[in-house]
Structures are given as structure tokens and as C-alpha cells.
Amino acid sequence: MKYAVPVSGGIMSPHFGHCEQFALIDVDEERKVIVKKELVPSPGHEPGRLPNWLAEEGVSVVIAGGMGSRAQDLFRQSRIKVIINVVESDPEKAVRDYLAGTLEVGDDVCDH
């Protein structure tokens, strides 16, 4: 299974659409371990672009800080699970915490 985490400055970006790159993290779901991590540049912020691009990349789950409702709806349409309002700033730790059922979420940080 592949996870996507928006990254800026080496940590999780507080706003999904304005990140510099994405950490694409492949996970062995049976063993619950990360098997591969790749940082790829964001193709840019345009309405609808990122959900379609991440779907083409084979992403199944997006873990993010803030995300607008339109992007969330587009991910749902593509059957991609979205976890937002995540407190953890380290992308790999966020995925590991999610796998362990201990991922902490806070208040909505997105204003649209």
C-alpha cells in the first residue's frame, strides 16, 4: 500500500496544496513496516490536480495537516483514504503511528 504525505522544508506541510514535495511511502501492510520512501516534487497547486496525480501514482492513503474540502471530496471519489489535522511533523513517523493506531490529530488548520 502506498501513502502520500505533503512535505515542505523536510517536515509535513501544514497545508496539503502548498507543499514543495510529497513523501511517497510504500508499506508492507502485513508486517506494518515501511519498505520504501521516495520524495517527489509536487506538480503544483491547481484545483483537482493533486488528487488525480496521486491517484495515478497508486496512492491509497493521504496523511496531511490541513486540506480543503474540495480536495477531500476528490480523494473520496478516487477511493483514496484521507487522514487530516495530523499533529506529527515527521512523514515516516506519521505513517508508522497510523499503522500502530496511535496517530494524533488535532484541530482543523485549513481555512477553506
N, CA, C and O atoms as a GROMACS GRO file, in nm:
protein
  448
    1MET      N    1   0.084  -0.116   0.000
    1MET     CA    2   0.000   0.000   0.000
    1MET      C    3   0.089   0.123   0.000
    1MET      O    4   0.195   0.125   0.064
    2LYS      N    5   0.045   0.226  -0.072
    2LYS     CA    6   0.126   0.347  -0.082
    2LYS      C    7   0.056   0.464  -0.011
    2LYS      O    8  -0.063   0.488  -0.030
    3TYR      N    9   0.134   0.534   0.071
    3TYR     CA   10   0.090   0.651   0.144
    3TYR      C   11   0.156   0.774   0.085
    3TYR      O   12   0.268   0.768   0.035
    4ALA      N   13   0.086   0.888   0.090
    4ALA     CA   14   0.143   1.016   0.047
    4ALA      C   15   0.133   1.115   0.162
    4ALA      O   16   0.029   1.127   0.226
    5VAL      N   17   0.244   1.186   0.187
    5VAL     CA   18   0.248   1.288   0.290
    5VAL      C   19   0.306   1.414   0.227
    5VAL      O   20   0.416   1.410   0.173
    6PRO      N   21   0.235   1.529   0.232
    6PRO     CA   22   0.289   1.654   0.178
    6PRO      C   23   0.402   1.705   0.266
    6PRO      O   24   0.392   1.707   0.388
    7VAL      N   25   0.512   1.747   0.200
    7VAL     CA   26   0.632   1.787   0.274
    7VAL      C   27   0.681   1.923   0.225
    7VAL      O   28   0.683   1.950   0.105
    8SER      N   29   0.721   2.007   0.320
    8SER     CA   30   0.789   2.134   0.292
    8SER      C   31   0.898   2.151   0.397
    8SER      O   32   0.873   2.136   0.516
    9GLY      N   33   1.018   2.182   0.352
    9GLY     CA   34   1.128   2.201   0.445
    9GLY      C   35   1.162   2.077   0.524
    9GLY      O   36   1.214   2.087   0.635
   10GLY      N   37   1.134   1.959   0.469
   10GLY     CA   38   1.170   1.834   0.534
   10GLY      C   39   1.068   1.781   0.634
   10GLY      O   40   1.084   1.672   0.688
   11ILE      N   41   0.962   1.859   0.661
   11ILE     CA   42   0.858   1.815   0.754
   11ILE      C   43   0.722   1.822   0.686
   11ILE      O   44   0.707   1.879   0.578
   12MET      N   45   0.621   1.762   0.751
   12MET     CA   46   0.487   1.764   0.694
   12MET      C   47   0.441   1.908   0.676
   12MET      O   48   0.447   1.989   0.768
   13SER      N   49   0.395   1.938   0.556
   13SER     CA   50   0.345   2.071   0.525
   13SER      C   51   0.212   2.093   0.596
   13SER      O   52   0.127   2.004   0.596
   14PRO      N   53   0.192   2.210   0.657
   14PRO     CA   54   0.066   2.235   0.726
   14PRO      C   55  -0.053   2.245   0.631
   14PRO      O   56  -0.167   2.228   0.673
   15HIS      N   57  -0.028   2.273   0.503
   15HIS     CA   58  -0.136   2.280   0.406
   15HIS      C   59  -0.102   2.193   0.286
   15HIS      O   60  -0.004   2.218   0.215
   16PHE      N   61  -0.182   2.095   0.264
   16PHE     CA   62  -0.163   1.995   0.160
   16PHE      C   63  -0.128   2.055   0.023
   16PHE      O   64  -0.030   2.013  -0.038
   17GLY      N   65  -0.205   2.150  -0.024
   17GLY     CA   66  -0.189   2.200  -0.160
   17GLY      C   67  -0.068   2.288  -0.183
   17GLY      O   68  -0.033   2.316  -0.298
   18HIS      N   69  -0.004   2.332  -0.078
   18HIS     CA   70   0.108   2.426  -0.094
   18HIS      C   71   0.243   2.364  -0.056
   18HIS      O   72   0.336   2.436  -0.019
   19CYS      N   73   0.253   2.233  -0.063
   19CYS     CA   74   0.378   2.166  -0.025
   19CYS      C   75   0.480   2.174  -0.138
   19CYS      O   76   0.445   2.199  -0.254
   20GLU      N   77   0.607   2.154  -0.103
   20GLU     CA   78   0.715   2.151  -0.201
   20GLU      C   79   0.726   2.016  -0.269
   20GLU      O   80   0.755   2.007  -0.388
   21GLN      N   81   0.701   1.911  -0.194
   21GLN     CA   82   0.715   1.775  -0.244
   21GLN      C   83   0.624   1.681  -0.167
   21GLN      O   84   0.561   1.719  -0.068
   22PHE      N   85   0.619   1.558  -0.213
   22PHE     CA   86   0.543   1.455  -0.144
   22PHE      C   87   0.636   1.341  -0.107
   22PHE      O   88   0.718   1.298  -0.187
   23ALA      N   89   0.621   1.293   0.016
   23ALA     CA   90   0.686   1.169   0.056
   23ALA      C   91   0.590   1.058   0.015
   23ALA      O   92   0.480   1.048   0.068
   24LEU      N   93   0.632   0.975  -0.081
   24LEU     CA   94   0.554   0.859  -0.122
   24LEU      C   95   0.614   0.740  -0.049
   24LEU      O   96   0.730   0.704  -0.072
   25ILE      N   97   0.537   0.680   0.036
   25ILE     CA   98   0.587   0.578   0.129
   25ILE      C   99   0.514   0.447   0.105
   25ILE      O  100   0.392   0.438   0.124
   26ASP      N  101   0.589   0.345   0.062
   26ASP     CA  102   0.533   0.212   0.041
   26ASP      C  103   0.542   0.132   0.170
   26ASP      O  104   0.645   0.132   0.238
   27VAL      N  105   0.430   0.065   0.204
   27VAL     CA  106   0.421  -0.007   0.330
   27VAL      C  107   0.382  -0.152   0.304
   27VAL      O  108   0.293  -0.181   0.224
   28ASP      N  109   0.450  -0.243   0.374
   28ASP     CA  110   0.409  -0.383   0.377
   28ASP      C  111   0.301  -0.390   0.486
   28ASP      O  112   0.332  -0.387   0.605
   29GLU      N  113   0.175  -0.399   0.443
   29GLU     CA  114   0.063  -0.393   0.537
   29GLU      C  115   0.061  -0.512   0.634
   29GLU      O  116   0.019  -0.496   0.749
   30GLU      N  117   0.104  -0.628   0.590
   30GLU     CA  118   0.104  -0.745   0.678
   30GLU      C  119   0.201  -0.727   0.795
   30GLU      O  120   0.167  -0.754   0.911
   31ARG      N  121   0.322  -0.681   0.762
   31ARG     CA  122   0.424  -0.663   0.866
   31ARG      C  123   0.419  -0.524   0.929
   31ARG      O  124   0.483  -0.499   1.031
   32LYS      N  125   0.342  -0.434   0.867
   32LYS     CA  126   0.328  -0.296   0.913
   32LYS      C  127   0.464  -0.226   0.923
   32LYS      O  128   0.499  -0.167   1.025
   33VAL      N  129   0.539  -0.236   0.812
   33VAL     CA  130   0.670  -0.171   0.805
   33VAL      C  131   0.682  -0.094   0.674
   33VAL      O  132   0.624  -0.131   0.571
   34ILE      N  133   0.760   0.014   0.680
   34ILE     CA  134   0.790   0.092   0.560
   34ILE      C  135   0.896   0.019   0.481
   34ILE      O  136   1.000  -0.017   0.534
   35VAL      N  137   0.869  -0.003   0.353
   35VAL     CA  138   0.965  -0.074   0.269
   35VAL      C  139   1.035   0.019   0.170
   35VAL      O  140   1.140  -0.015   0.115
   36LYS      N  141   0.976   0.138   0.146
   36LYS     CA  142   1.038   0.232   0.052
   36LYS      C  143   0.983   0.371   0.077
   36LYS      O  144   0.864   0.388   0.105
   37LYS      N  145   1.072   0.472   0.066
   37LYS     CA  146   1.029   0.612   0.076
   37LYS      C  147   1.095   0.689  -0.037
   37LYS      O  148   1.215   0.676  -0.062
   38GLU      N  149   1.014   0.768  -0.104
   38GLU     CA  150   1.065   0.849  -0.215
   38GLU      C  151   1.008   0.989  -0.201
   38GLU      O  152   0.888   1.006  -0.179
   39LEU      N  153   1.094   1.090  -0.214
   39LEU     CA  154   1.048   1.228  -0.215
   39LEU      C  155   1.038   1.275  -0.360
   39LEU      O  156   1.137   1.271  -0.434
   40VAL      N  157   0.919   1.319  -0.399
   40VAL     CA  158   0.898   1.364  -0.537
   40VAL      C  159   0.844   1.506  -0.535
   40VAL      O  160   0.763   1.540  -0.449
   41PRO      N  161   0.890   1.590  -0.628
   41PRO     CA  162   0.841   1.727  -0.633
   41PRO      C  163   0.690   1.732  -0.659
   41PRO      O  164   0.636   1.651  -0.734
   42SER      N  165   0.625   1.827  -0.596
   42SER     CA  166   0.483   1.848  -0.621
   42SER      C  167   0.466   1.900  -0.764
   42SER      O  168   0.544   1.984  -0.808
   43PRO      N  169   0.364   1.852  -0.836
   43PRO     CA  170   0.342   1.903  -0.971
   43PRO      C  171   0.277   2.042  -0.971
   43PRO      O  172   0.251   2.098  -1.078
   44GLY      N  173   0.251   2.096  -0.853
   44GLY     CA  174   0.193   2.230  -0.845
   44GLY      C  175   0.050   2.227  -0.797
   44GLY      O  176  -0.017   2.123  -0.800
   45HIS      N  177   0.005   2.343  -0.752
   45HIS     CA  178  -0.129   2.354  -0.693
   45HIS      C  179  -0.225   2.413  -0.796
   45HIS      O  180  -0.219   2.532  -0.827
   46GLU      N  181  -0.311   2.330  -0.847
   46GLU     CA  182  -0.424   2.371  -0.930
   46GLU      C  183  -0.542   2.290  -0.882
   46GLU      O  184  -0.525   2.175  -0.841
   47PRO      N  185  -0.662   2.346  -0.886
   47PRO     CA  186  -0.778   2.270  -0.839
   47PRO      C  187  -0.789   2.134  -0.910
   47PRO      O  188  -0.792   2.125  -1.032
   48GLY      N  189  -0.796   2.029  -0.828
   48GLY     CA  190  -0.814   1.893  -0.881
   48GLY      C  191  -0.689   1.823  -0.927
   48GLY      O  192  -0.692   1.701  -0.948
   49ARG      N  193  -0.580   1.893  -0.943
   49ARG     CA  194  -0.459   1.832  -0.999
   49ARG      C  195  -0.394   1.729  -0.906
   49ARG      O  196  -0.364   1.618  -0.947
   50LEU      N  197  -0.373   1.767  -0.780
   50LEU     CA  198  -0.301   1.678  -0.688
   50LEU      C  199  -0.376   1.548  -0.659
   50LEU      O  200  -0.313   1.442  -0.660
   51PRO      N  201  -0.507   1.550  -0.635
   51PRO     CA  202  -0.575   1.422  -0.615
   51PRO      C  203  -0.564   1.328  -0.736
   51PRO      O  204  -0.542   1.208  -0.720
   52ASN      N  205  -0.577   1.383  -0.855
   52ASN     CA  206  -0.564   1.299  -0.976
   52ASN      C  207  -0.422   1.246  -0.990
   52ASN      O  208  -0.403   1.129  -1.023
   53TRP      N  209  -0.323   1.331  -0.966
   53TRP     CA  210  -0.183   1.290  -0.979
   53TRP      C  211  -0.148   1.180  -0.878
   53TRP      O  212  -0.082   1.082  -0.913
   54LEU      N  213  -0.190   1.198  -0.754
   54LEU     CA  214  -0.159   1.098  -0.652
   54LEU      C  215  -0.233   0.966  -0.680
   54LEU      O  216  -0.179   0.859  -0.652
   55ALA      N  217  -0.352   0.974  -0.734
   55ALA     CA  218  -0.423   0.852  -0.773
   55ALA      C  219  -0.345   0.779  -0.882
   55ALA      O  220  -0.333   0.656  -0.878
   56GLU      N  221  -0.292   0.852  -0.979
   56GLU     CA  222  -0.210   0.793  -1.085
   56GLU      C  223  -0.082   0.731  -1.030
   56GLU      O  224  -0.029   0.636  -1.088
   57GLU      N  225  -0.031   0.786  -0.919
   57GLU     CA  226   0.090   0.733  -0.856
   57GLU      C  227   0.061   0.608  -0.773
   57GLU      O  228   0.153   0.546  -0.720
   58GLY      N  229  -0.066   0.571  -0.762
   58GLY     CA  230  -0.102   0.450  -0.688
   58GLY      C  231  -0.121   0.468  -0.539
   58GLY      O  232  -0.117   0.371  -0.464
   59VAL      N  233  -0.140   0.592  -0.496
   59VAL     CA  234  -0.158   0.621  -0.354
   59VAL      C  235  -0.293   0.570  -0.305
   59VAL      O  236  -0.394   0.586  -0.373
   60SER      N  237  -0.293   0.509  -0.187
   60SER     CA  238  -0.415   0.458  -0.124
   60SER      C  239  -0.459   0.542  -0.005
   60SER      O  240  -0.577   0.547   0.028
   61VAL      N  241  -0.361   0.608   0.061
   61VAL     CA  242  -0.388   0.686   0.182
   61VAL      C  243  -0.307   0.815   0.177
   61VAL      O  244  -0.188   0.813   0.144
   62VAL      N  245  -0.372   0.928   0.211
   62VAL     CA  246  -0.303   1.055   0.225
   62VAL      C  247  -0.310   1.095   0.371
   62VAL      O  248  -0.417   1.095   0.432
   63ILE      N  249  -0.194   1.130   0.427
   63ILE     CA  250  -0.185   1.179   0.564
   63ILE      C  251  -0.138   1.323   0.556
   63ILE      O  252  -0.031   1.351   0.502
   64ALA      N  253  -0.218   1.416   0.611
   64ALA     CA  254  -0.187   1.557   0.593
   64ALA      C  255  -0.224   1.639   0.715
   64ALA      O  256  -0.297   1.594   0.803
   65GLY      N  257  -0.172   1.761   0.717
   65GLY     CA  258  -0.211   1.857   0.819
   65GLY      C  259  -0.347   1.914   0.782
   65GLY      O  260  -0.450   1.866   0.831
   66GLY      N  261  -0.348   2.015   0.698
   66GLY     CA  262  -0.472   2.076   0.654
   66GLY      C  263  -0.500   2.046   0.508
   66GLY      O  264  -0.408   2.030   0.428
   67MET      N  265  -0.630   2.040   0.475
   67MET     CA  266  -0.670   2.013   0.337
   67MET      C  267  -0.811   2.068   0.317
   67MET      O  268  -0.899   2.050   0.402
   68GLY      N  269  -0.832   2.134   0.204
   68GLY     CA  270  -0.964   2.187   0.172
   68GLY      C  271  -1.065   2.077   0.145
   68GLY      O  272  -1.029   1.964   0.112
   69SER      N  273  -1.192   2.112   0.158
   69SER     CA  274  -1.298   2.013   0.142
   69SER      C  275  -1.309   1.963  -0.002
   69SER      O  276  -1.345   1.847  -0.024
   70ARG      N  277  -1.278   2.047  -0.100
   70ARG     CA  278  -1.285   2.001  -0.240
   70ARG      C  279  -1.183   1.891  -0.266
   70ARG      O  280  -1.216   1.790  -0.329
   71ALA      N  281  -1.061   1.908  -0.217
   71ALA     CA  282  -0.958   1.804  -0.235
   71ALA      C  283  -1.001   1.676  -0.164
   71ALA      O  284  -0.984   1.567  -0.217
   72GLN      N  285  -1.057   1.689  -0.044
   72GLN     CA  286  -1.104   1.570   0.028
   72GLN      C  287  -1.210   1.495  -0.052
   72GLN      O  288  -1.206   1.373  -0.061
   73ASP      N  289  -1.304   1.570  -0.111
   73ASP     CA  290  -1.408   1.507  -0.193
   73ASP      C  291  -1.348   1.436  -0.314
   73ASP      O  292  -1.391   1.326  -0.349
   74LEU      N  293  -1.249   1.497  -0.379
   74LEU     CA  294  -1.186   1.436  -0.496
   74LEU      C  295  -1.112   1.308  -0.458
   74LEU      O  296  -1.115   1.210  -0.533
   75PHE      N  297  -1.048   1.307  -0.342
   75PHE     CA  298  -0.983   1.185  -0.296
   75PHE      C  299  -1.085   1.075  -0.269
   75PHE      O  300  -1.063   0.960  -0.305
   76ARG      N  301  -1.196   1.111  -0.206
   76ARG     CA  302  -1.300   1.012  -0.180
   76ARG      C  303  -1.351   0.951  -0.311
   76ARG      O  304  -1.374   0.831  -0.319
   77GLN      N  305  -1.369   1.034  -0.412
   77GLN     CA  306  -1.416   0.986  -0.543
   77GLN      C  307  -1.317   0.888  -0.604
   77GLN      O  308  -1.356   0.798  -0.678
   78SER      N  309  -1.189   0.906  -0.573
   78SER     CA  310  -1.085   0.816  -0.624
   78SER      C  311  -1.059   0.700  -0.529
   78SER      O  312  -0.965   0.623  -0.550
   79ARG      N  313  -1.141   0.687  -0.426
   79ARG     CA  314  -1.127   0.581  -0.324
   79ARG      C  315  -0.992   0.585  -0.252
   79ARG      O  316  -0.932   0.482  -0.221
   80ILE      N  317  -0.946   0.708  -0.227
   80ILE     CA  318  -0.823   0.728  -0.151
   80ILE      C  319  -0.863   0.779  -0.013
   80ILE      O  320  -0.935   0.878  -0.001
   81LYS      N  321  -0.816   0.710   0.090
   81LYS     CA  322  -0.846   0.749   0.228
   81LYS      C  323  -0.766   0.872   0.265
   81LYS      O  324  -0.649   0.884   0.229
   82VAL      N  325  -0.828   0.964   0.337
   82VAL     CA  326  -0.764   1.088   0.379
   82VAL      C  327  -0.767   1.099   0.530
   82VAL      O  328  -0.873   1.087   0.593
   83ILE      N  329  -0.649   1.122   0.589
   83ILE     CA  330  -0.638   1.149   0.732
   83ILE      C  331  -0.582   1.290   0.743
   83ILE      O  332  -0.470   1.316   0.700
   84ILE      N  333  -0.660   1.382   0.801
   84ILE     CA  334  -0.616   1.522   0.810
   84ILE      C  335  -0.608   1.566   0.954
   84ILE      O  336  -0.647   1.495   1.047
   85ASN      N  337  -0.555   1.688   0.970
   85ASN     CA  338  -0.535   1.750   1.102
   85ASN      C  339  -0.432   1.674   1.185
   85ASN      O  340  -0.440   1.669   1.307
   86VAL      N  341  -0.336   1.614   1.115
   86VAL     CA  342  -0.233   1.535   1.180
   86VAL      C  343  -0.134   1.627   1.251
   86VAL      O  344  -0.091   1.728   1.195
   87VAL      N  345  -0.099   1.591   1.372
   87VAL     CA  346  -0.009   1.671   1.455
   87VAL      C  347   0.138   1.638   1.427
   87VAL      O  348   0.221   1.729   1.427
   88GLU      N  349   0.170   1.512   1.403
   88GLU     CA  350   0.309   1.468   1.381
   88GLU      C  351   0.368   1.536   1.258
   88GLU      O  352   0.303   1.541   1.154
   89SER      N  353   0.491   1.588   1.270
   89SER     CA  354   0.554   1.658   1.157
   89SER      C  355   0.647   1.569   1.075
   89SER      O  356   0.678   1.603   0.960
   90ASP      N  357   0.692   1.457   1.130
   90ASP     CA  358   0.781   1.367   1.057
   90ASP      C  359   0.698   1.272   0.970
   90ASP      O  360   0.619   1.194   1.023
   91PRO      N  361   0.715   1.277   0.838
   91PRO     CA  362   0.631   1.195   0.750
   91PRO      C  363   0.637   1.045   0.779
   91PRO      O  364   0.532   0.979   0.785
   92GLU      N  365   0.756   0.990   0.798
   92GLU     CA  366   0.768   0.846   0.824
   92GLU      C  367   0.707   0.809   0.960
   92GLU      O  368   0.640   0.706   0.972
   93LYS      N  369   0.729   0.892   1.060
   93LYS     CA  370   0.671   0.864   1.192
   93LYS      C  371   0.518   0.872   1.185
   93LYS      O  372   0.450   0.793   1.250
   94ALA      N  373   0.464   0.965   1.108
   94ALA     CA  374   0.319   0.976   1.092
   94ALA      C  375   0.263   0.847   1.034
   94ALA      O  376   0.160   0.798   1.080
   95VAL      N  377   0.329   0.792   0.933
   95VAL     CA  378   0.282   0.666   0.873
   95VAL      C  379   0.294   0.552   0.975
   95VAL      O  380   0.201   0.473   0.990
   96ARG      N  381   0.408   0.544   1.044
   96ARG     CA  382   0.426   0.439   1.144
   96ARG      C  383   0.320   0.449   1.255
   96ARG      O  384   0.264   0.348   1.298
   97ASP      N  385   0.294   0.573   1.300
   97ASP     CA  386   0.191   0.593   1.404
   97ASP      C  387   0.054   0.553   1.352
   97ASP      O  388  -0.025   0.493   1.425
   98TYR      N  389   0.024   0.585   1.227
   98TYR     CA  390  -0.104   0.545   1.169
   98TYR      C  391  -0.118   0.392   1.168
   98TYR      O  392  -0.222   0.337   1.204
   99LEU      N  393  -0.011   0.326   1.127
   99LEU     CA  394  -0.013   0.180   1.122
   99LEU      C  395  -0.032   0.120   1.261
   99LEU      O  396  -0.095   0.015   1.276
  100ALA      N  397   0.024   0.187   1.362
  100ALA     CA  398   0.014   0.138   1.500
  100ALA      C  399  -0.117   0.180   1.568
  100ALA      O  400  -0.147   0.136   1.679
  101GLY      N  401  -0.195   0.265   1.499
  101GLY     CA  402  -0.320   0.312   1.559
  101GLY      C  403  -0.300   0.420   1.663
  101GLY      O  404  -0.388   0.442   1.747
  102THR      N  405  -0.185   0.489   1.659
  102THR     CA  406  -0.155   0.591   1.759
  102THR      C  407  -0.137   0.731   1.700
  102THR      O  408  -0.088   0.821   1.768
  103LEU      N  409  -0.177   0.750   1.574
  103LEU     CA  410  -0.158   0.879   1.509
  103LEU      C  411  -0.248   0.984   1.574
  103LEU      O  412  -0.369   0.967   1.585
  104GLU      N  413  -0.186   1.094   1.618
  104GLU     CA  414  -0.258   1.201   1.686
  104GLU      C  415  -0.305   1.305   1.586
  104GLU      O  416  -0.229   1.350   1.500
  105VAL      N  417  -0.432   1.344   1.598
  105VAL     CA  418  -0.487   1.451   1.515
  105VAL      C  419  -0.535   1.562   1.605
  105VAL      O  420  -0.574   1.540   1.720
  106GLY      N  421  -0.533   1.683   1.549
  106GLY     CA  422  -0.574   1.799   1.627
  106GLY      C  423  -0.687   1.872   1.558
  106GLY      O  424  -0.771   1.811   1.491
  107ASP      N  425  -0.689   2.005   1.575
  107ASP     CA  426  -0.794   2.088   1.516
  107ASP      C  427  -0.767   2.110   1.368
  107ASP      O  428  -0.654   2.099   1.323
  108ASP      N  429  -0.872   2.141   1.295
  108ASP     CA  430  -0.863   2.169   1.152
  108ASP      C  431  -0.780   2.297   1.133
  108ASP      O  432  -0.813   2.402   1.188
  109VAL      N  433  -0.673   2.286   1.055
  109VAL     CA  434  -0.587   2.402   1.031
  109VAL      C  435  -0.610   2.466   0.896
  109VAL      O  436  -0.544   2.564   0.862
  110CYS      N  437  -0.704   2.412   0.818
  110CYS     CA  438  -0.732   2.464   0.684
  110CYS      C  439  -0.852   2.558   0.691
  110CYS      O  440  -0.953   2.527   0.753
  111ASP      N  441  -0.839   2.673   0.625
  111ASP     CA  442  -0.946   2.773   0.633
  111ASP      C  443  -1.037   2.776   0.510
  111ASP      O  444  -1.110   2.873   0.489
  112HIS      N  445  -1.034   2.669   0.429
  112HIS     CA  446  -1.126   2.663   0.314
  112HIS      C  447  -1.167   2.523   0.282
  112HIS      O  448  -1.244   2.501   0.189
   0.00000   0.00000   0.00000
